[in-house]
Amino acid sequence: MADPHELTMLEQAAAVRDGELSPVELAEHYLRRVERLDASVGAYLTVTADRALDGARRAERLLARHAAGGGTAGGTHGGGPRGDAGLPPLLGVPLPVKDLDAVPGVRCTYGSAVFAGHTAPEGEEPRLVALLREAGTVLLGKTNTPEFGLPAYTEGRVGPPARSPHDPSRGAGGSSGGAAAAVAAGLAPAAQGSDGGGSIRIPASCCGIVGVKPSRGRVSPAPGGDISGLATAGPLARTVRDAAALLDVMAAPAPGDPVPLAAPGTPFLRWCDRTPGRLRIGRWARPDVPGVTVAPEVLAAYERTSALLAGLGHEVVDVEQPLRPGDRDTFTPVWAVMSALAPVPPEREEELLPLTRWLRERGRAATGLDYARALESMQRVGRRLAGAVARCDAVLTPTLAQLPAPVGALRNDDDPAADFAAQVAFTPFTGPWNIAGLPAVSLPVEWTEDGLPVGMMLGAAHGAEGPLLALAAQVEAAVAPRPGPWGWGPRPRVW
């Protein structure tokens, strides 16, 4: 057998079920890799070694009881891995949780030095954390995220910067930068992230992996949630199939969800085995932000991806950029109000990063009427994008306007307004999909001569994750018919 970290998430789950891989051995293997390599990429803020080993031992006991009862551990359920007699689908697979999500009894910093010593209280478990636990996963730790998940880079005061394993001088993106770095460096087989303006797709592109932002309502925000509807949780993985299988675990509606989406009739993993047929795929690469240019390497990859899609039999058509200059201005006040919700003691406000303070000041200055008007305007903008997408089966754009940025290149503590503008210029294509609540996936379709990943984004109509993943799997088969142990492209420098 290959080294455990060279197996995909689904291969690890199968090896555990078949008795070829011990959950304890698997957890120990990842803990050793994290100890040896994480200083190079800054993927984790907290490593939960004792908890991981305890969880792995519980998985081994469950497997032993299952075997003693005469059950068959292999097989499939709903298109994904399963265990007969109720074995969890990802039993014994080590996965981390982003440090914006509280795990009871585990340190949770929210990416902020203000909460560096905070431990999540015992009690109600966030639904997403419960779903990962119930799926049998073993908690490796909490992944690096910027302060309150606000920036498109992962650089803060509570831990080191998260770096792209393909070039550690470049940032891993944000805000799920630690999660993406962990997956790309083989420090986790897959990871949960969250995306309020591109925070799954940006790091997926920077780190050369697959990142899926689901439709609004696909993953329950219970017990609380983002009242703006911008943010959602989603998977990061080295393959489309792993991302789909993890989304199957995460996509369980809860009573009272504000935008409920019923569980899909066909599991997302099964969609990856479907031929999508001939699709009408719209495309645009012109940002809606005035003065923002797209790097030549990104545009070249966009054209080659368009040709690849046409070569697969799809109709690829140019679509005018559906958003007008100024449309995304509706996003900024909503984002600012969200930043102000973090319960920071007034006497510790000065410990926050300048960008965080700048956003929170604007959020606190907004009246309730200001916020309601911003939400209404944002809905109008979202409808404009959704209308353009509805005329196609899928849409292609670049994920980012630029190649992965050097660490520190976007951050500007002396001028937070310039910092925010630099982030928008870096990520003009991602935020509109959050405004509209539509699904989108970033795929690592190309690599520069220097080994930097270039992501392309495919999006679709609300609720159309299944067909979108079928198309993504088709692209994966064309670009990387035999993905390496590390994914689609060249081996990362940190592996």
Secondary structure, 3 states (H helix, E strand, C coil): CCCHHHCCHHHHHHHHHCCCCCHHHHHHHHHHHHHHHHHHHCCEEEECHHHHHHHHHHHHHHHHHHHHCCCCCCCEECCEECEHHHECCCCCCEEEEECCCCCCCCECCCCCHHHCCCECCCCCCCHHHHHHHHCCCEEEEEECCCHHHCCCCCCCCCCCCCEECCEEEEECCCCCHHHHHHHHCCCCCEEEEEECCCCCHHHHHHHCCEEEECCCCCCCCCCCCCCCCCCEEEEEECCHHHHHHHHHHHCCCCCCCCCCCCCCCCCHHHHCCCCCCCCEEEECCCCCCCCCCCCHHHHHHHHHHHHHHHHCCCEEEECCCCCCCCHHHHHHHHHHHHHHCCCCCHHHHHHCCHHHHHHHHHHHHCCHHHHHHHHHHHHHHHHHHHHHHHCCCEEEEECCCCCCCECCCCCCCCCHHHHHHHHHHHCCCCHHHHHHCCCEEEEEEEECCCCCEEEEEEECCCCCHHHHHHHHHHHHHHHCCCCECCECCCCCCCC
